[in-house]
Amino acid sequence: MRKLWRKVSSKAGESVLRPLRSEQGFTMIELMVVVVVIAILAAAVGFTSTKLIGKSVDDTMASDAKTVHTALTEHFVDWNRFPSTIAPTAGGTASATNMLFDASDGNVIAVGTGSTSTQITINVTNPKHAGYTCSITVRPSGTAKPVCA
C-alpha cells in the first residue's frame, strides 16, 4: 500500500513531509478497542441487573411470608384457630377455615403439610425462581422469621 505524503512548513521555515492519513479520523484498531470496551461494560451491566432481578423476586417472597405471618396471627385472634386454606381476595369468603390474601405478582402461597389448628406452616414459591421457597411456621405465641432456601 502506498502512503500519501504532504509538505508542511515548520516554525523554522523548513519543509517537512508528513503522512496524509495522520490527521484523518480514527484507525480501525482504535475503533475496535472502543467497541470491545463498550461490549465489556454492557456485559457487566447485564449481569448485575440479572442478579438484582433475582434478588427482588427473593425479597418479595420473604415479604409475602412476613405479611402472611401477621395476617395469620390476626386470623387466630379473631377465630381462635388457623385457617386450613388461603385464597385470593377475589376467590372466596373469609371464615374460620379460609383466609383471604393476595400475594405479590408471581408468588404462590400454600398451606404447608403438618399444619394444625394451633400451628400453621406457609410456603411461598415463585415460578421465576424454581426450587426456591420461603417457609414460615406461625404459632399463636411468639414471632417467626421466614426461612428461604
Secondary structure, DSSP 8 states (H G I E B T S, - for coil): ----EEEEE-TTS-EEEEEGGGGSS--HHHHHHHHHHHHHHHHHHHHHHHHHHHHHHHHHHHHHHHHHHHHHHHHHHHHSS--SEEE-GGG----SSEEE----TT-EEEE-TT--SS-EEEEEE-GGGTT-EEEEEE-SSS----EE-
